[in-house]
């Protein structure tokens, strides 16, 4: 007799899902990797890509989540974690401890990261920040 599992096998190819602007932030696009469905909402894995230049960033917030990592695939992003500025570049992995106040305030045009969060329907809650946040780096203007 096979043991009952609460998860399912999942295999998502690059052509199976598209980047969509239906995510937490309107200046990013998101590509679902099928993990939320496969784990019955226990975990979400998604690719996050810059879609518009940073203006105001994410604002100070915390996530109501048990687990959260960001693995930078391309480009870079600058975060404030509490009162510490952190540059996250391609190849870097960050574990965002539950309840840590943070603010993504700057990122490159080619920024793309893998985000893995549990549970899949994690909440983002605005909070008061502990310090001022630097200004973002302007993107180069495209020639017309």
Phi, psi and omega in degrees: 000131179284137175291145178282132178242158177259006177237164181232159173295143178217137176217109181246122178269160180306329181274355182282328180226152180250160170289134180229155178265035182248057181232195184297322184241136182281351179263005174239162168240153189231141176238116180288134180257012173080004186282327178299316179293319183291334182253012181053042175084004180289326184216145170241141172231128181212152171268139181237129184230143175298137179238329178223157179298148178291133175240298180246354181067199186274345189076161178292133180200168170231158175251138173272090184210154178270336184208138180203117173235152174235124176243114184282119181271317182220151174069213184203162174216147176248128181242156161255124171248108190055240182256022184244119175285133183226121174271123178248112185250167180311130182096345180277148175234132180239131170261115178271103182302146179307131176082000180290131176286133180208165186208115173272113188244350183205147179198157180279161180300329183263012182302131173210130179224157173266129178241130178234121186223141174230129003280169183297327182263041181302150180261151174244121186241123177294139179222166174287136180274154181276349184198173176288157182243133178298161177284149177286160176279124179296142175283151177293139178287136179283138177291137182280000000 
